[in-house]
């Protein structure tokens, strides 16, 4: 029997950089998704696809800062300062704290394998 694991308060929300927001929205709608934030003219759109939310960003990735076409993005329930302290105590220094125009303050950190992940504050459920 599988053990129940405590909820760490993080929710995965992949972010996809797209060249054509209208075409991307149409594609995800054909998969069964619904737009829950933004529209075809927005620079940032949130799609609900079953239990998963996918963010669409209408700008190319900033490769100089380690961004790729698809990013692992997490929404954190806990204060970002608390999460940053926890990571630092465990020996994982946060690469930087930035402010994204759509998602607000973010922690950017690399996994032990070098993958850049971003963590933003999320609204309580």
Protein Blocks (a to p, Z undefined) as FASTA:
>chain_A
ZZddddehiacddddddfblmlmmmmmmmnopacfedcfkbcbdcddehjbccddddbdd
dfknopafbdcddddfbdfklmmmmmmmnopacfbacddfklopadddddfkopacdddd
dddZZ
